[in-house]
């Protein structure tokens, strides 16, 4: 009788198990073409600096070994390297683990999402899935499966050149916010001088001490000099006479009229003697209630609030006067301190002074910048065409007016225009120290941060710069493109037309709007303009337009040939002879 060896039985059993395990895994490998992959989008794209990947994987019924575990790793392969996404594991029904379970009888699906940082080398790449199946200690590697192409990197064409803002003197509006920045320099500056002749109560004659008062003599001299100075235009000389609001209205009307006559005659004679030929404009006010209210508000008179209430309650001047006189103690103070100042004739000379010419300002800015005031020197800098000359003037401004934030800010502005963001940064920081709440400076610091790709800091600074100008929104538009928020970028870019605004519209699906912005660019040798037009042509199947634009871009900048060769926007033309003739 044949005797069975127990050890032999065990060995056979083990071998059988191993072989069955390998057989099951090899069957899965052999039938791997039954696994269906759906990639969204079909052509991978770069958005916000990342390549996002979404895969829906479907396993058919009767495929997935109940004891197997499958690990899949999406991998982008490109010239010179590859980049793996995170792996994902699924398992059969009899595996004791925490992965997604795929039914043997019914099959199943897996939804996968992941992203990797975009690299320019990925522009022309292929997406593969690497699969390893395991059962116990055995494993089998499947043949890698190509499931998509990539990467469409049009969003990376955004020009990271945020806009600075020039520092100027600005006015605050009624809401407490700055109006858009405007140049404070005025070529023609209005000016005026005023003098008063005071009268005694119920009198209209001019006293000697009033005729010789310093303010009256000063007005005479100011008017004479304005008449003689070539750069000063004498616009108007006006006399306004008043009576104080005490006494009858008829008396005060007559009194104010007489004061107008005596003061006008006096001033006309003085100006004639000084050689000034000008027509006086005259008027009179019987009772100066406006002047009364102003002086009362500025005074320390007791119960002045009570008098002001009387003024608001009654419009009839005689009723007003009666009610005020009823305040006996208070009226005494009014009669002594307020009313005498209202018995007067006000004389005003108005002029317009024309400042230095542009050539005079430019010469002074170079030879003697400290001779110009802040507004003149800031304006003079804008008269120079060369950025280096502008920078020299702003550096002179820093020396002449070291406590004015506009000096370092504007010097930094020029450096940014020269694409020297790093050099501009310490100047903007200095401007911020001089005026730490200045919203123009906040924008400019944000521009430096954005250029360094510090989106978080830049966005915070642009938020603090709200109201500084349209440049803030433009800069936020760049951030929006970088974050893949294209509709938002289009809104931020609404006041501008350039390559970035056109790019945002292309990415948002508005090819016509993008083309309109590109056609508004007046630079004849702008290769980016032509390249974006070529992309629009490819997207809208306008081949002739696409080829002509791409050829123009490559003629202006031959480096665009290499870019176009790997740009998936032109993928369907890679083997086209006309395309090859342009990019080779």
C-alpha positions in Angstrom: 0.0 0.0 0.0 1.3 3.5 -1.0 2.0 5.6 2.0 1.2 9.3 1.6 3.9 11.7 3.0 2.3 14.4 5.1 4.9 17.0 4.2 4.4 16.4 0.5 0.7 17.1 1.0 1.3 20.3 2.7 3.8 21.4 0.0 1.3 20.6 -2.8 -1.4 22.6 -1.0 0.9 25.6 -0.6 1.9 25.5 -4.2 -1.7 25.2 -5.3 -2.7 28.3 -3.3 0.2 30.3 -4.7 -0.5 29.2 -8.2 -4.2 30.0 -7.8 -3.3 33.5 -6.4 -0.9 34.2 -9.3 -3.5 32.9 -11.7 -6.2 35.2 -10.4 -3.9 38.3 -10.6 -2.7 37.4 -14.0 -6.2 37.0 -15.2 -6.9 40.5 -13.9 -3.8 41.8 -15.7 -4.9 40.0 -18.9 -8.3 41.5 -18.8 -7.2 45.0 -17.7 -8.5 46.5 -21.0 -12.0 45.9 -19.6 -11.3 48.7 -17.0 -12.8 51.9 -18.2 -11.3 55.3 -17.4 -13.1 58.6 -17.9 -10.8 61.6 -17.4 -12.3 65.1 -16.7 -11.3 67.2 -18.6 -10.2 65.0 -21.4 -7.2 67.2 -22.0 -5.6 68.1 -18.7 -5.4 71.8 -17.9 -3.4 74.0 -15.6 -5.4 76.3 -13.4 -4.2 78.3 -10.4 -0.7 76.8 -10.8 -2.0 73.3 -10.4 -3.0 70.4 -12.7 -6.3 69.1 -11.4 -7.2 65.5 -12.2 -10.6 63.8 -11.9 -11.0 60.1 -13.0 -14.0 57.9 -12.9 -12.9 54.3 -13.1 -15.4 51.5 -13.9 -14.6 47.8 -13.1 -16.8 45.3 -15.0 -18.8 42.4 -13.4 -16.9 39.1 -12.9 -13.5 41.0 -13.1 -12.3 41.8 -9.6 -10.8 39.0 -7.7 -12.4 38.7 -4.2 -9.0 38.3 -2.5 -7.1 40.9 -4.5 -6.1 44.5 -3.8 -5.3 46.9 -6.6 -3.2 50.1 -6.3 -3.4 52.6 -9.1 -1.2 55.6 -9.5 -1.8 58.2 -12.2 1.5 59.5 -13.6 2.1 62.4 -15.9 5.0 61.6 -18.3 6.9 64.3 -20.2 10.2 64.8 -21.8 12.8 64.7 -19.1 10.7 63.3 -16.3 7.4 62.3 -14.8 5.1 63.4 -11.9 3.0 61.0 -9.9 -0.4 61.9 -8.4 -1.4 60.2 -5.2 -2.1 56.5 -5.4 -5.5 55.0 -4.7 -6.3 51.4 -3.5 -9.4 49.3 -4.1 -10.0 45.8 -2.9 -12.0 42.6 -3.4 -14.8 41.5 -1.2 -12.8 39.1 0.9 -9.9 41.4 1.7 -9.8 42.7 5.3 -8.7 46.3 4.8 -10.3 49.8 4.7 -10.1 50.4 0.9 -13.1 50.9 -1.5 -14.6 47.4 -2.1 -15.4 46.3 -5.7 -18.0 43.6 -6.0 -17.0 40.5 -8.1 -20.5 39.9 -9.3 -21.6 43.5 -10.0 -18.3 45.3 -10.5 -18.1 48.9 -9.3 -16.7 52.4 -9.8 -14.2 54.7 -8.1 -14.2 58.5 -8.3 -10.7 59.9 -7.9 -9.6 63.6 -7.6 -6.1 64.9 -7.0 -3.8 67.6 -8.2 0.0 68.3 -8.7 1.8 71.6 -9.1 2.3 72.6 -12.7 5.7 72.6 -14.2 6.4 74.1 -17.7 7.9 70.7 -18.7 4.4 69.2 -18.4 3.1 71.4 -21.3 3.3 68.4 -23.6 2.7 65.3 -21.6 0.7 62.0 -21.4 -1.2 60.7 -18.4 -0.8 57.0 -17.6 -2.2 54.8 -14.9 0.3 52.4 -13.3 -1.5 49.4 -11.6 -0.2 46.9 -9.2 -2.4 44.0 -8.0 -1.6 42.0 -4.9 -2.9 38.9 -3.2 -1.2 37.8 -0.1 2.5 38.1 -0.7 2.2 37.9 -4.4 1.9 40.9 -6.7 1.6 41.6 -10.4 2.4 44.9 -12.3 0.0 45.7 -15.1 1.1 47.4 -18.3 0.8 51.2 -17.8 -2.3 52.5 -19.6 -2.4 55.9 -21.3 -5.7 57.6 -20.4 -5.3 61.3 -21.4 -3.0 64.0 -22.8 -1.8 67.2 -21.1 -1.3 69.8 -20.2 -3.2 72.8 -21.6 -1.3 75.6 -19.8 -2.8 78.8 -21.4 -3.6 80.2 -17.9 0.2 80.3 -17.3 0.5 83.0 -19.9 -0.7 85.7 -17.5 1.9 88.5 -17.3 2.7 89.0 -13.6 3.3 92.8 -14.0 1.1 94.4 -11.4 0.5 98.1 -11.7 1.9 100.7 -9.3 0.2 104.0 -8.5 1.9 107.4 -8.6 1.7 109.4 -5.3 0.0 112.8 -5.6 -1.9 115.2 -3.4 -5.6 114.1 -3.2 -8.7 115.5 -1.8 -11.0 113.6 0.5 -14.7 113.5 -0.6 -17.8 113.8 1.6 -17.8 110.0 2.3 -14.4 110.3 3.9 -12.7 108.3 1.1 -10.2 109.5 -1.4 -11.3 110.6 -4.9 -9.3 109.0 -7.7 -5.7 110.4 -7.7 -5.3 113.7 -9.5 -2.3 115.8 -10.2 -2.2 118.7 -7.6 -0.1 121.0 -9.8 -2.0 124.0 -11.1 -0.5 126.2 -13.8 -2.9 129.0 -13.0 -3.5 129.5 -9.3 -6.3 131.7 -8.0 -5.5 134.1 -5.2 -7.2 137.0 -3.4 -6.8 139.6 -0.7 -9.5 141.1 1.5 -9.6 144.3 3.7 -12.4 145.8 5.8 -13.4 149.4 6.4 -15.4 149.6 9.7 -17.9 152.3 10.4 -19.4 153.8 13.5 -23.0 153.0 14.3 -25.4 154.8 12.0 -22.5 156.5 10.1 -21.3 156.1 6.6 -18.2 158.4 6.5 -14.7 156.8 6.4 -12.5 157.6 9.3 -8.8 158.4 8.9 -7.6 155.5 11.0 -9.7 153.1 8.8 -8.4 154.6 5.6 -4.8 154.1 6.8 -5.3 150.6 8.3 -2.6 148.1 7.4 -5.0 145.7 5.7 -6.4 148.5 3.5 -2.9 149.5 2.5 -2.0 145.9 1.9 -5.0 145.5 -0.4 -4.0 148.6 -2.4 -0.4 147.3 -2.8 -1.6 143.7 -3.7 -3.9 145.1 -6.4 -1.2 147.4 -7.9 1.3 144.6 -8.1 -1.2 142.3 -9.7 -1.9 144.9 -12.3 1.8 145.3 -13.1 2.9 141.7 -13.0 2.9 139.9 -16.4 2.1 136.5 -14.9 -0.7 137.8 -12.8 -4.2 138.6 -14.2 -6.4 141.0 -12.2 -9.8 139.3 -12.4 -12.0 141.3 -10.1 -12.2 144.0 -7.5 -15.4 144.0 -5.5 -16.8 146.1 -2.7 -19.6 144.8 -0.5 -21.1 147.1 2.2 -23.2 146.0 5.2 -25.2 147.3 8.1 -25.5 145.5 11.4 -28.9 143.9 12.1 -30.0 146.4 14.7 -32.4 149.3 14.0 -35.2 149.4 11.5 -34.9 147.8 8.1 -35.4 151.0 6.2 -32.7 152.8 8.2 -30.2 149.9 7.6 -31.0 149.7 3.9 -30.2 153.4 3.5 -27.1 153.1 5.7 -25.7 150.1 3.8 -26.2 151.9 0.5 -24.4 155.0 1.6 -21.5 152.9 3.0 -21.3 151.2 -0.5 -20.9 154.7 -2.1 -18.3 156.0 0.3 -16.1 152.8 0.3 -16.4 152.4 -3.5 -15.4 156.0 -4.1 -12.5 155.7 -1.6 -11.1 152.6 -3.2 -11.6 153.8 -6.8 -9.6 157.0 -6.0 -6.8 154.9 -4.4 -6.5 152.6 -7.4 -6.6 155.4 -9.9 -3.7 157.1 -8.1 -1.8 153.7 -8.2 -2.4 153.5 -12.0 -4.9 150.6 -11.7 -7.7 150.9 -14.3 -10.4 148.4 -13.2 -14.1 148.5 -13.0 -15.3 148.0 -9.4 -18.2 145.6 -8.8 -20.3 146.8 -5.9 -23.2 145.6 -3.8 -24.7 146.1 -0.4 -26.6 144.1 2.2 -29.1 146.0 4.5 -28.7 143.6 7.5 -25.9 141.1 7.7 -27.6 138.2 9.4 -25.2 135.7 7.8 -22.2 137.5 9.2 -24.0 137.9 12.6 -24.5 134.1 12.8 -20.9 133.3 11.8 -19.4 135.7 14.4 -21.7 134.5 17.1 -20.8 130.8 16.5 -17.1 131.7 16.8 -17.6 133.8 19.9 -17.6 132.9 23.7 -20.8 134.8 24.4 -23.0 133.2 27.1 -26.3 131.9 25.8 -25.2 132.0 22.2 -27.0 128.8 21.5 -30.2 130.4 22.6 -29.7 133.3 20.2 -28.9 130.8 17.4 -32.2 129.1 18.1 -34.0 132.5 17.8 -32.3 132.9 14.4 -33.6 129.5 13.3 -37.1 130.1 14.6 -37.8 133.5 13.0 -37.2 134.7 9.4 -38.6 138.2 9.9 -35.6 140.5 10.7 -37.5 142.8 13.0 -38.9 139.9 15.0 -35.4 138.4 15.3 -34.0 141.7 16.5 -36.8 142.1 19.1 -36.5 138.6 20.4 -32.7 139.0 20.8 -33.0 142.3 22.6 -35.3 140.6 25.0 -32.3 138.7 26.2 -31.1 141.8 27.9 -27.8 140.6 29.4 -26.8 138.6 26.4 -27.7 141.4 24.0 -25.3 143.7 25.8 -22.4 141.4 24.9 -23.7 141.1 21.4 -23.9 144.9 21.0 -20.3 145.3 22.3 -18.6 142.3 20.6 -20.5 141.4 17.5 -22.4 144.3 16.0 -19.5 146.7 15.5 -17.7 144.1 13.3 -20.7 144.0 11.0 -20.8 147.8 10.3 -18.3 147.5 7.4 -17.4 147.5 3.8 -15.5 144.5 2.6 -13.1 145.0 -0.3 -11.7 142.0 -2.2 -9.2 141.8 -5.0 -9.2 138.5 -6.9 -6.4 137.4 -9.2 -5.0 134.4 -11.2 -1.3 133.8 -11.0 0.4 131.9 -13.9 3.3 129.8 -12.7 6.5 128.6 -14.4 6.4 127.1 -17.8 7.1 123.5 -18.4 10.6 124.3 -19.7 11.3 126.5 -16.6 10.1 123.7 -14.3 12.3 121.1 -16.1 15.3 123.3 -15.9 14.7 124.0 -12.2 14.1 120.4 -11.4 17.6 119.5 -12.7 19.6 122.6 -11.5 17.8 123.7 -8.3 15.0 121.3 -7.3 14.7 122.8 -3.8 13.5 126.1 -5.5 10.3 124.3 -6.5 7.5 123.5 -4.1 6.3 120.0 -3.7 3.5 120.2 -6.3 5.8 121.9 -8.9 8.6 119.2 -8.4 6.1 116.3 -8.6 4.7 117.8 -11.8 8.2 118.5 -13.2 9.0 114.8 -13.0 6.2 113.9 -15.3 7.5 116.2 -18.0 10.5 113.9 -18.6 10.1 111.1 -21.1 12.9 108.9 -19.9 12.3 106.9 -16.7 15.9 107.5 -15.5 15.2 111.3 -15.7 12.0 110.9 -13.7 13.8 108.8 -11.1 16.4 111.5 -10.7 13.7 114.1 -10.0 12.0 111.9 -7.5 15.3 111.3 -5.8 15.8 115.1 -5.6 12.3 115.3 -4.1 13.3 112.8 -1.4 16.3 115.1 -0.5 14.3 118.3 -0.6 11.2 117.0 1.2 12.4 114.0 3.3 9.2 113.8 5.3 6.9 113.6 2.3 5.8 110.0 1.5 5.4 110.8 -2.2 9.1 111.0 -2.8 10.1 107.4 -2.0 6.7 106.2 -3.3 7.2 107.8 -6.7 10.8 106.7 -7.0 9.6 103.2 -6.3 6.9 103.7 -8.9 9.5 104.4 -11.6 11.6 101.4 -10.6 8.5 99.2 -11.0 8.0 100.7 -14.4 11.5 99.5 -15.1 10.6 96.1 -13.8 12.8 96.4 -10.8 10.3 95.3 -8.2 13.0 94.2 -5.7 14.6 97.6 -5.8 11.3 99.4 -5.4 10.3 97.4 -2.3 12.5 99.3 0.3 11.3 102.7 -1.1 7.6 101.7 -0.7 8.4 100.5 2.8 9.9 103.9 3.5 6.8 105.6 2.2 4.7 103.5 4.4 6.6 104.6 7.5 6.1 108.2 6.5 2.3 107.7 6.0 1.3 104.2 7.2 -2.4 104.6 6.2 -1.8 105.7 2.6 -3.8 103.5 0.3 -1.6 104.2 -2.7 1.4 102.8 -0.8 -0.6 99.7 0.2 -1.3 99.0 -3.5 2.4 99.4 -4.4 3.5 97.1 -1.6 0.9 94.7 -2.8 2.3 94.9 -6.4 5.7 93.9 -5.0 4.3 91.0 -3.1 2.3 89.8 -6.1 5.3 90.0 -8.4 7.0 87.7 -5.9 4.0 85.3 -6.1 3.0 85.9 -2.5 -0.7 85.9 -3.3 -1.9 85.9 0.3 0.0 89.0 1.3 -0.7 90.8 -2.0 -4.5 90.2 -1.7 -4.5 91.6 1.9 -2.6 94.7 0.8 -4.9 95.3 -2.2 -7.9 95.0 0.2 -6.4 97.8 2.3 -5.8 99.8 -0.9 -9.5 99.9 -1.8 -10.3 103.3 -3.5 -6.7 104.1 -4.5 -7.5 103.7 -8.2 -8.4 101.3 -11.0 -4.9 99.8 -10.7 -6.0 98.0 -7.5 -8.7 96.1 -9.4 -6.3 95.3 -12.2 -3.9 93.7 -9.8 -6.7 91.8 -8.2 -7.5 90.5 -11.7 -4.0 89.1 -12.0 -4.5 87.2 -8.7 -7.9 85.9 -9.9 -6.3 84.5 -13.1 -3.6 82.9 -11.0 -6.3 81.3 -8.7 -8.2 80.1 -11.7 -11.2 82.5 -11.1 -11.6 83.7 -14.6 -15.0 85.3 -14.5 -13.9 87.3 -11.5 -10.8 88.4 -13.3 -12.8 89.7 -16.2 -14.8 91.9 -13.9 -11.6 93.2 -12.2 -10.1 94.0 -15.6 -13.1 95.8 -16.9 -11.4 99.2 -17.2 -8.4 97.9 -19.1 -7.5 96.3 -22.5 -4.3 94.4 -22.7 -2.9 90.9 -22.9 -4.0 90.0 -19.4 -7.5 91.2 -20.0 -7.7 89.3 -23.3 -6.3 86.1 -21.6 -8.9 86.2 -18.9 -11.7 86.5 -21.5 -10.2 83.6 -23.5 -10.1 81.4 -20.3 -13.7 82.5 -19.5 -14.9 81.6 -23.0 -15.3 85.1 -24.4 -13.2 84.8 -27.5 -14.8 87.8 -29.2 -14.2 90.1 -26.2 -10.6 88.9 -26.0 -10.0 89.7 -29.7 -11.4 93.2 -29.1 -9.0 93.8 -26.3 -6.1 92.5 -28.3 -6.9 94.8 -31.2 -6.9 97.7 -28.8 -3.2 97.1 -28.1 -1.2 99.7 -30.1 2.2 98.1 -29.8 3.2 96.9 -33.3 5.8 94.4 -32.0 3.8 92.7 -29.3 4.4 89.0 -29.8 2.1 88.1 -26.9 -0.7 89.9 -28.6 -0.2 87.8 -31.8 0.3 84.6 -29.9 -3.0 85.0 -28.0 -4.7 85.8 -31.3 -3.3 82.5 -32.6 -4.9 80.7 -29.7 -8.2 82.3 -30.4 -7.9 81.2 -34.0 -7.2 77.6 -32.9 -10.1 77.6 -30.5 -12.5 78.9 -33.1 -11.2 76.8 -36.0 -10.1 79.8 -38.0 -7.0 78.2 -39.4 -5.9 81.0 -41.7 -6.2 83.6 -38.9 -4.4 81.2 -36.5 -1.5 80.5 -38.8 -1.0 84.2 -39.7 -1.1 85.3 -36.1 1.3 82.5 -35.0 3.7 83.3 -37.8 3.7 87.0 -36.7 4.3 86.0 -33.1 7.3 83.8 -34.0 8.7 86.4 -36.4 8.7 89.0 -33.6 10.0 86.6 -31.0 11.6 83.4 -32.3 11.5 81.9 -28.8 7.7 81.4 -29.4 8.5 78.6 -31.9 9.6 76.3 -29.1 6.6 77.3 -27.0 4.1 76.6 -29.8 5.6 73.2 -30.5 4.6 72.0 -27.1 1.5 74.1 -26.6 -1.6 71.8 -26.5 -3.7 74.7 -27.8 -2.2 73.6 -31.2 -2.2 69.9 -30.6 -4.3 69.0 -33.6 -1.8 70.9 -35.8 1.4 69.3 -34.5 1.7 67.2 -37.7 0.4 70.0 -40.0 3.0 71.0 -42.6 2.1 74.7 -42.4 2.4 74.6 -38.6 5.7 72.8 -38.8 7.0 75.4 -41.3 6.3 78.1 -38.8 7.7 76.5 -35.6 10.7 74.6 -37.0 
